[in-house]
Structures are given as C-alpha cells and as structure tokens.
C-alpha cells in the first residue's frame, strides 16, 4: 500500500518571505495538491539571534495572502529540543558523534571538506569552556556513496566522505544544526516528499545518512529551481532580498507562476490563478533553472 503524500514548507523566520520563498512555497503547494496530499508548515526557528520579532507572523500572513493554505497546526522547531536530544543520544550511543574544536578557517584550507581532524577524540572531555561543535561520522569507501532519485533532476550520486566529510549536528554555540533537526522533524511529521530549492541539494546526502543511521524513513526529493539576481546569486534574506509586497498578491503570484512555466494572469484572483496552475501542473515539466529575476 502506498503511503499518503505529505510534504512541508519549512521557512526560517529570519525575515519576511521574498519572491524566492514564494517560488518554493507555490511549487510545493502545487505538488502536494496535485497529488491529493497534505502540505504542512514548519517554522525552523532554531537560530534565535537571526530571528526578528514578528517574523513568524509575517510568514503566515504572506502565505494566507497568496492563497497557500496549509494543513494542521504549524510545527515550531523551537519546541522540539527534546526530540533532537534523543536523536543525538542515539547517535552518541552508537559511537557516531565526536567533539570538534576546528574553526571555519581550518576548514577553508580543505575547501570546506572536513578532514577528520578531531575524529579520534570521540566524546572525550575537553578543558572547561572550550568551544566545540558535535559532528557525526560519515562512512568511508563505497559506503560513503549516497544515491537517490530526484523527481526533477534524475539519478544523483554523492560521495559523502570526499565531498563533505563528517558534518555538524550541534553548533559551537549550543544550537541545533539544520541537518539533524530537519531529519528528526521530517520523520515526526511523516513527510513522504521533500520539495525545496536546489540550493539544498547537497544537504540531501547528509540527511539520508542520518536517516539511515537513526533508522528513519527516507522521503522522495524534488529540488526546485531557485531565483537568482542579476549577478547570478541566489535571492535571499541574507543578501538583502526585499520582502513580498502583500498589497499586490495577484501580481506576485502571476509572476511566480510564469517563472514556473504555468498559466498566470495578474487580473485573476489568487484562488483562480492557483486553480488554473494546478490543472496544468506536472512536476517533470518544471524548469530546472536557475530563474533570473528581471
């Protein structure tokens, strides 16, 4: 029996949604509704220093304004610490975790691939107050090859050891890392399909490694095109992308649907635009991107 389709939109509340966020939300919503499935909302609020007050409400308001209704109550990662700790304990008990004192400068010398510097330390105690992250070990040799089928981009193969190496699951500041949190939450919410930007493609092998190590199911993946600026850089809040103008949702939605090669009409209501797009939506027909903002 095939599992019911369940996907999620998981923005971080580091600012209002922008056009790039809307692109991901619209495509994810269409994919879920075309499959007759659920589209859940998860707020990835695990980085308080980067989260302005009111950002969660801005996200909800923007989704509602563009007709992107979600199923159930939003999940807040800030309430999920016990679940992440349990996963960390499981990995630690399996001998998969070690303390790492390496700096970003140390990693730059290895093109960002972790060279295993602190691997042999394991969880041995450090002098009190020594800043350290927690990393999870990745396999070596053939076991390091992670293969999966992307619903838009086809067969993908990554050598996790050669391309990324052991990766962080808890940061030096004590905050939970994205890779661990997303894997635990996807399992908790029963996610069958992850639909997100291609900028997160290299996160997928790390997450599959954690899923296998923790005995969790692996969802299907679809990595969407991303919106880029005139320089070819990803449109992002960190790069100063402007928040959505919520007074023009019809125009915003029409622009987004056109980028996805779907029918669009800024004169039509958001509901009508979404209904027309849904009738024409086929995941295999999505543009691979990148999509240039103009």
C-alpha positions in Angstrom: 0.0 0.0 0.0 1.4 3.4 -1.0 1.9 5.9 1.8 -0.3 9.1 1.5 1.6 12.1 0.2 2.7 14.5 2.9 5.1 17.4 2.2 6.1 20.6 4.1 7.1 24.2 3.6 9.8 25.0 6.2 11.0 28.6 6.2 13.3 30.1 8.8 11.9 33.2 10.4 14.9 35.4 9.7 12.7 38.0 7.9 9.6 38.3 5.7 9.2 35.9 2.7 10.5 37.2 -0.6 9.9 36.2 -4.2 12.4 33.3 -4.0 10.5 32.0 -0.9 7.2 32.4 -2.7 8.5 30.4 -5.7 9.4 27.5 -3.4 6.1 27.7 -1.5 3.9 27.8 -4.6 5.7 24.9 -6.3 5.5 22.9 -3.1 1.8 23.7 -2.6 1.0 22.7 -6.2 2.9 19.5 -5.9 1.0 18.5 -2.8 -2.4 19.4 -4.1 -1.8 17.7 -7.4 -1.1 14.5 -5.5 -4.2 15.0 -3.3 -1.9 15.2 -0.3 -1.1 17.3 2.7 1.1 20.4 2.7 2.4 21.1 6.2 4.0 24.2 7.6 7.1 24.1 9.8 8.8 27.2 11.2 12.5 26.5 11.5 13.1 28.8 14.5 16.2 27.3 15.9 18.5 30.3 15.4 17.2 33.0 17.8 20.0 35.6 17.1 18.9 35.8 13.5 15.1 35.9 14.1 13.5 39.3 14.3 10.4 39.7 16.4 7.2 39.1 14.4 8.9 37.2 11.6 6.7 34.1 12.1 3.5 36.2 11.8 4.9 37.8 8.6 5.3 34.3 7.1 1.8 33.2 8.0 0.3 36.5 6.7 2.2 36.2 3.4 1.0 32.6 2.8 -2.6 33.4 3.5 -2.4 36.5 1.2 -1.3 34.3 -1.7 -3.9 31.6 -1.1 -1.4 29.0 0.1 -3.4 27.3 2.8 -1.6 24.6 4.8 -2.9 21.5 6.7 -2.9 21.3 10.5 -1.0 23.5 13.0 2.5 24.8 12.2 5.3 22.9 13.8 7.8 25.1 15.7 11.3 23.7 15.8 11.9 25.8 19.0 9.7 23.4 20.8 11.5 20.3 19.6 14.6 20.3 21.7 13.8 17.0 23.5 13.4 15.2 20.2 16.7 16.4 18.8 18.4 15.5 22.1 17.0 12.0 21.9 18.4 11.6 18.4 21.8 12.9 19.5 21.8 10.4 22.4 21.1 7.6 19.9 23.9 8.6 17.6 26.3 9.1 20.6 25.4 5.6 21.9 26.3 4.2 18.5 29.7 5.8 18.6 28.8 8.1 15.7 29.5 11.5 17.4 32.6 13.4 18.3 33.6 16.8 19.7 35.2 19.1 17.2 37.2 22.3 18.0 38.0 23.2 14.4 37.4 26.7 13.1 35.9 27.8 9.8 39.4 29.0 8.9 40.7 25.4 9.5 38.1 24.1 7.0 38.9 26.7 4.3 42.2 25.1 3.9 40.4 21.9 2.8 37.8 23.6 0.6 35.1 23.1 3.2 35.5 19.3 3.3 36.0 18.2 6.9 39.4 16.4 7.1 38.7 14.3 10.2 41.0 16.4 12.5 39.1 15.7 15.7 37.6 12.3 14.8 39.8 10.3 17.1 38.8 12.5 20.1 35.3 11.0 20.2 33.3 12.4 23.1 36.3 12.7 25.4 36.1 15.6 27.8 37.7 19.0 26.9 39.0 21.7 29.2 36.1 23.6 30.7 34.8 26.3 28.5 36.5 25.0 25.3 34.1 25.9 22.3 33.3 22.8 20.3 30.7 21.5 17.9 29.4 18.0 17.7 29.9 16.2 14.4 28.5 12.9 13.1 30.8 10.5 11.4 30.2 9.6 7.7 31.2 6.2 6.2 34.2 5.6 4.1 34.8 3.9 0.8 31.8 2.5 -1.2 29.6 3.1 1.9 30.1 6.8 1.5 28.3 6.8 -1.8 24.8 8.2 -1.4 22.5 7.6 -4.3 18.9 8.9 -4.7 16.4 9.7 -7.5 15.4 13.4 -7.7 11.9 13.7 -9.2 13.1 16.6 -11.4 16.8 16.1 -11.8 17.0 12.3 -12.1 19.6 10.0 -10.6 22.0 11.7 -8.2 25.2 10.3 -6.6 27.3 11.9 -3.9 30.5 10.7 -2.2 29.7 12.0 1.3 33.3 11.4 2.6 35.1 13.0 -0.4 32.7 15.9 -1.0 31.6 16.9 2.5 33.1 14.8 5.3 31.9 14.5 8.9 29.3 17.2 9.5 27.9 19.3 12.4 24.8 18.3 14.2 25.1 20.7 17.1 26.9 24.0 16.7 29.6 25.6 18.9 27.0 28.0 20.3 24.9 25.0 21.5 22.2 25.5 18.9 20.9 22.5 16.9 22.2 22.2 13.4 19.8 22.2 10.5 20.7 18.7 9.3 19.7 16.9 12.5 16.6 19.0 13.1 15.2 18.6 9.7 15.7 14.8 9.7 14.0 14.3 13.1 11.1 16.6 12.1 10.5 15.0 8.7 10.2 11.7 10.4 7.9 13.1 13.2 5.6 14.7 10.6 5.5 11.6 8.4 6.9 13.5 5.4 6.9 11.4 2.2 8.0 14.1 -0.2 10.5 16.9 0.3 10.1 19.8 -2.2 12.7 22.5 -1.8 15.3 24.6 -3.7 18.2 23.1 -5.5 20.5 25.2 -3.2 19.8 22.5 -0.6 20.7 19.6 -2.9 24.0 18.9 -1.2 22.2 18.7 2.2 20.2 15.6 0.9 23.1 13.1 1.2 23.8 14.2 4.7 20.2 13.9 5.7 19.9 10.4 4.0 23.0 9.3 6.0 21.3 10.5 9.3 18.0 8.8 8.3 19.8 5.5 7.7 21.8 5.8 10.9 18.8 6.7 13.0 16.5 4.1 11.4 14.2 6.7 9.9 12.4 6.5 6.5 13.8 8.4 3.5 11.3 10.6 1.7 11.3 11.3 -2.1 13.1 14.5 -3.1 12.3 17.2 -5.7 14.8 20.1 -5.9 13.3 23.2 -7.4 14.9 25.9 -9.5 16.0 28.9 -7.5 15.5 32.6 -8.2 18.8 34.4 -8.8 19.6 38.1 -9.1 21.5 40.0 -11.9 24.8 38.6 -10.6 23.6 35.0 -10.6 23.5 34.9 -6.8 20.6 33.2 -5.0 17.9 35.7 -3.9 18.0 35.5 -0.1 17.2 37.4 3.0 20.9 37.4 4.0 21.7 39.1 0.7 19.1 41.8 1.3 16.2 40.5 -0.8 13.1 42.7 -0.4 10.1 41.2 1.4 6.9 40.5 -0.5 4.6 43.4 -1.1 1.4 42.0 0.4 -0.7 44.7 -1.2 -0.1 43.0 -4.6 -0.6 39.3 -4.1 -2.2 38.7 -7.6 0.8 40.3 -9.4 3.2 38.4 -7.1 1.5 35.1 -7.8 1.2 35.7 -11.5 4.9 36.5 -11.7 5.8 33.4 -9.8 3.6 31.1 -11.9 5.1 32.5 -15.1 8.6 31.6 -13.8 7.3 28.0 -13.3 6.0 27.9 -16.9 2.4 27.8 -15.7 -0.6 29.9 -16.7 -0.7 33.2 -15.0 -3.0 36.3 -15.0 -2.5 39.2 -12.6 -6.1 40.2 -13.2 -7.5 36.9 -11.8 -7.9 36.3 -8.1 -5.2 34.3 -6.3 -7.6 31.4 -6.0 -8.4 31.3 -9.7 -4.7 31.6 -10.6 -3.9 28.6 -8.3 -6.8 26.5 -9.7 -5.6 27.1 -13.3 -2.0 26.4 -12.4 -3.0 23.2 -10.6 -4.8 21.9 -13.7 -1.6 22.3 -15.7 1.0 21.3 -13.1 3.3 18.4 -13.9 6.5 18.1 -11.7 8.5 16.8 -14.7 7.8 20.0 -16.6 9.2 22.4 -14.0 12.2 24.4 -15.4 15.5 23.1 -13.9 16.6 26.8 -13.5 18.2 28.9 -12.3 15.5 31.5 -12.9 16.7 35.1 -13.3 14.9 37.9 -11.6 14.2 40.7 -14.0 
